[in-house]
Amino acid sequence: MAASSKLMITEAERRFPVRIRLAIPTGGLGERLNQMYAWLDQSAGADGWAMTPSGMREIVNDSIAVYLADATIASAFVARWCAGHKAESMCGLFRVREDEPKPRIGAMPHKTP
């Protein structure tokens, strides 16, 4: 791991008490990474989160860590971006979900006579 990566991790661990580790899918995150950035900025604020490499077994690019200041936002992140409905994890890492959450279908407007 590069020295700059270690510095990023040290700084993130100092600033944020909550860490979520994500396994990177075989094909990478692609556009989902930009969507995650936008969601994190909107939900936690631009200065309310950090993302660092979190490689295991000396492989730097197999996982990432998302650091957050608030457990509630962390829980919302897991619900939105992780395959949390599947109990098993990969070596303690959450898996990124491959589908989108189902959109809410609102009730039909009612008419009053």
Order of alpha helices (4+ residues) and beta strands (2+ residues): alpha-beta-alpha-beta-beta-alpha-beta
